[in-house]
């Protein structure tokens, strides 16, 4: 992950946006007197928001982990087999 100051980002915004997209790597934007911010792609942002939503519900998150474990252990059924 690279860090750039706000002035550098402003002068080369397209370059840094392209880098974030092409490298799938966030960029930290440093600011002298304020908190730093992070530049990421929209798809990465959406992924983070989806994960945060799923993890908000303890029951949903537990069910997701159980499903992942079942998949790892081969305890899955095809949709066609569910009717039987």
N, C-alpha and C positions, 0 to 999 in steps of 0.2 A: 504494500500500500504506500502510495506516495503522498506527500503533503506539499501544498502550494499556498502561497499567501494570496490574499484577496486581489491585490493588484495584478499579480501574474495571471490569475484566473480570468480576470476581466479583460486583459490584453490578449488572451489566447483561449477564449471560451470554447470555440469550436474544436480546437485541438484537444482540449481536456475532455470535452464531452465525447468525442470520438474515441479517445483512449479508454474512458470508462466503459464504453460499449464494446470495443474490440477486445479489450483485455479482461473483461468481466471483473474488473478490480476497482473498488471504490477509491476516491481521492478525498483526502482530508483538506479542507479549506481552513487555513489558520487565519485568525483575526486578532489583531493586536490587543484590543481591550474588551473583546467579547468571547463567548464560548465558540469553539471551532464547530464547523458543520461538515457534513459528509455528502459527497456527490455520488449517487448510484443510479443505475438504470431503473426505469419504471417497472420492469419485470422483477428486478431484485426487490424493489420496494413492495410490490404486490405480494411477493413470496413472504417477506417479513411480516406483513400485515395479516396474511392468512395464517401463518404459524402462531402469531400472537393471539388471534381469534380462537384458534383450536385449543391453545394452552390455557385460555381463560377459564374454560369449563374443565374442572378436574375429572368429571365423569367422561367427557368426550375424549380427553387426552389419554385417560386410562384405557378406554376402549380402543383407541388408535394403537397404543403400545401393545395391547393384547393381540390385535389383528396382525401387526407386524411380526410378533412372535409366532403366531399360527402360520404365517406365510413362510417364515424361516424354517419351521418344523415340518413343512409340507402338509399341514392340516387345512387344506383349502378345497373348495368344490367349484366346479364349473357351473355357470348359471344354468345351463341345460340340465345338469344333474339335480338341481334344487327341486324340480317338479316331481321327481321320483320319490 
